[in-house]
Amino acid sequence: MKKEQVVNCQFSVWYPLFKKHTIKSLILPIPQNVIDYLLDDGTLVVSGSTNNNLQTQAANNSDSDEEDIQWTDDETTTTVTAPEFPEFNVKVQEAINVLGGCVFPKLNWSAPRDANWIALNSSLQCQSLSDIFLLFKSSDFITHDLTQPFLHCSDDSPDPTINYELVLRKWSELIPGGEFRCFVKENKLIAICQRDYTQHYQHIAKQEASISSSILQFFRDHIQYQFPDEDFVLDVYRDSSGRVWLIDFNPFGEVTDSLLFTWEELTSGKNLTANQTQEDTTQQDGPAFRQTTSEVTVQPSPCLSYRIPRDFMDLTTGEDAYKLIDFLKLKRGQQEEEEESDAEGEGPL
């Protein structure tokens, strides 16, 4: 995989070429101070909020417990405040309004799919800059875009200069069973795989031939020889009427998830058959098509490893004020025990 291939998969590079075949989107350049904020490893304090929902929730739950809480007025305590980006915030909100009020955010390449657990609705749907910041600052995928976009490239040429952009896509309710990943080598569609391979979708097995045929026709009519590279990966969506939509482009290499295939199969072309267990390696007329064939082969989502315990999430988001109160009392008790232990250990020799 070459660095040029990664550059060509940036949203702003391919979107003008295939605009009429994909979801309506707007692209905004990201100021350097916003990038610095996204890369800040400090406490997760979200900027761009128009109202403080967490304070409202805490106030509603305070009541009689308020007298039990003793807050310290230690002068060494500092309050962490989020930086504000008023001009950028206005531009983002205007774009969100143009796109109908709800958007799917991403950077040049990646979306924060690994961070939906931190949103209160467990969704990537955003209505404000603060929603976007919450997802972006919690996402390893976004951090990779910002810090190591050329990590798996084989050429040792200087890294190209990247102008980072916020991509806002009009929110669309896509059914996971309609998403497919397509692998293209030398401008030939060689393999298709269901995008959400962690689930078994009965309609895919029943409609495999028509799904494969419609995707192949879409590729030949609108994608083949139109993309800057001859090796690439594209994600598509097939709706209930059978129409195919372009969702995204990805580099043809290990940085992209090969799902039910292996990169050895895809790069070599050997044993590239419909199913992983299929022994018949005769030449196929169309692309190899793989799916999760039964409930037995269902797998956990790869994004689960990015999640944290529910109790901890409640504490960090303020969703459960009572858990926060209990947590503070517990920490205070532990601190007192440690101080008593230290005092006993400092007795006369």
C-alpha angles and dihedrals in degrees: 000000000000128000090240089061090055092048091051091055093062111120094236090055099053102028096076089052096051103024096129093053099053143050118296110262143172127214124212125185112238117230117233093245089058091051089051089052092050091051095046108117093203127109114318100255111161121222130200097050118152094195136013107242093171093059090050092052092048092050092052091053100042102083113119095359091066094083091054094060119085111192118202120239092200108159090220091064113104128197116228112220128187119243116245127227104190098172094046090044091055092049092048094048091049090052092048090052091050089053093053103272099287127073144177108229130209142152128238091300115356139055121210093252090146092060105054088105091073096056114093090234094040088235137118090226110122131191101176144022090260090059089052094047092050091056097040095049090049097049127096088192091061092046089053090054091051099043112021111021092145098042098125098037117125100208119087097211119127114283112261117245111261124207103203118223138188110230116203116192123192107258112255127177101235118186108227091223089063097057121097135179118220126199118209123192122180089351091302123117101233104166143018126193134178107258096221098052092167092080137054114234114192094201091061092059091047095046101034095121095049092043092052092045095050093047092048091050091049090051093050094045101044114010112032113102090357098090117081093240132051094216117057146121124240132190118215137181125218112202128209092270092055096253115141122221129192113239108171149334125232134184117267098244148073094297086073120070109249090200110193093001129068124232089236089060093045097047097042098037090218120138089000096160135149097263132031091232095045111118097189105098097176117140114278124216095218137025120303109259122206131184139164096271102200145357088266092068096047110130135199117263112267088224092065090084089066094058129096131212114290093237091056091049090052089054096048095046097039089234091137111038093183092059089051091052092049090047093053092048090050093050091048091051092050091050092052091049091051091050091051091048091051091049092053091049092055095064124131117293 
